[in-house]
Amino acid sequence: MWANRLDPLERLLVIALSAFPFLPFGVSNASLIVLVILRLFQTKGATLPSGKDWLLLTPAALIILSWAFHGLAPDGLREIRLWPILLAAVVYFKTSTYRALFNRSFVITSAIGGVIVLGSLVLGEPLPQEHLSQFIRDAITERFAWHPTYLSTLWAWASLLLWSDSLFHKHVRLTLSAFLVGMAAMAGGKMPLLAMMITGVLGLWFFSSWPVKWKAAAAGLCAALLIAISFSPALRDRVGEFQNLSTDYEEDAWLTSTELRLGVWQCAWQCTMDNKWLGAGVGRTRPVLEACFKDYDQSEFFDTEFNTHNQYLHFWFSGGILAFMIFLAYGVWLLWQNRTQRTAFLFLLFFLLISLTENYFSRQIGMMLFALFLQIPVLNSHKKENVSH
């Protein structure tokens, strides 16, 4: 009786959770907490992590060990505060029958978010003829406080999810996918688009029963589409940043986002090599990076708190060579566990690729993306999902 009464509430909470990119994080966190409580109540605690489930928290264990070894830096809490989200997601989705509902709702809410952003751009102030991509990114940030690159990431994954899970009729999938890819390009995220193309091609190659010549033709078409998108008005300026790159970083010179990123990576690599064996310590990387940035004599490196912008390098920088190697092994293990699970394998491949240019575990939206779409065989998730709702 109680299960029947709680079922509509659970479905509503799953839908709210799927909209995490566009709702206040307080709503998403509260939804996840209530879902965990419901799941524990319904399963009488059987959904709690056990055995191999705890291996999913390997990166968090690395952070804690490094934190303890180097001392408890005040800034260290930033590194560990988001990992309970993954633990909560494991507890809920280990036995949840609403994975398909969550995936469908995520695609729908992502499309709705795209419509809202597009409507704001079209109905707002006239779009400029020059520097269009930067104007769009600035407008998204100012009007919605959403990070454009993270939106690109979410829209790119939503477009892949449409095809990997076959969530809707093929004509609906085609329309939604084209719109989501267009929005991802408009938001200006270069790496999410590249990761989407690589993941889509590999997914087609390894999980499709098409003849080889069809696969090759489709892969060529995807590559051509990516090139065409790269030279669209929304992305043209962003791609143009690769021309005439300068890393002189003269005082008061205006830097493109690519030049800034190159400067960050240069310092991140240098600082990592200076601490390659034991690391600088969790919560101690930012002061080391900023000391390196001072050599550039360029104020833009201090306009925001830049991290390494590479999740792999961050683990190496903070925890040393062993932490880096264990994190690599963690990624390989996840891929191996999912080698026969198309959606989970493609998501992990996509996530591992985009982690080359961002520290996703340091941002709530990145951690939620990882946690909510991570479902692997060691969790013994139900093979049959409740898709009738």
C-alpha angles and dihedrals in degrees: 000000000000091000091056092049094047096045097084090047091051092050091049091050092049090053091048090049091051089060092060094126092060105031127073109275089240089067093048094046093047091049092051093047093051091046090053091050091049092048093049090049094048096046097036090234097311091122094063115119116271138168113342091008089084091060087074088072093057094118090051090052089052090053093050093048093048090045091052093045096051097034133261103295113198090236092051094091088073089066097053105030096085099049095084085070089066092047091051092048090051091052093050104038095041089083104008117127093200101079092113091049090051092050094048092047091049091055092046095047090046089054091047089050088051092052091051093050093045092047091051091051094047097043096038128076116326114281113248122240094227130050089013095158094053091046090054093048092048092047092052091050095046098043101039107014087232120140107241095214091052090050089052088052094050095045091047092052092045089055090051092046090056090064101033093054099030088223098169141020111296094250091052089046091052093049096045093044093052091049094047093048089049091052091047089054092046091053087057103233105154099181096047090055092048091047090049091053094047093045093046094050094046091046090052091047099048104029101037126087092210120128114266094251091055091049091050091049092049091048090052090049091051091051091048090049091051091051091049091049090049090061095045117118091254094056103024094096092046092052090044088063088079090068119087094001114187128194096180090103097201117194115275091005115140111242128204119230089254092053090049090050092050090052091050092049092047091055092040091054093044093049092045092053089049088056100027100133106044102007128229094274134258111292091015101084100085097062090048091051093047091051087056092047090059089070089066093061087213121129096206090076088065099044089091137012103268119198126190093283088217120087094204093050090046093060090047093047094048102034107023133240094312092055090050093051093047091050090051089050089049091056092047091048092052092050091048093050089052099041091119097034105087102195096042093044093051092046092052092047090050092047094047090052097049089047087071090077106028140042096234095171089061094059125067093224090052093048092047091050090053096042099045097048097040109104117149135171094257087070090061089223117186111272091209116062130198099252099157095089 
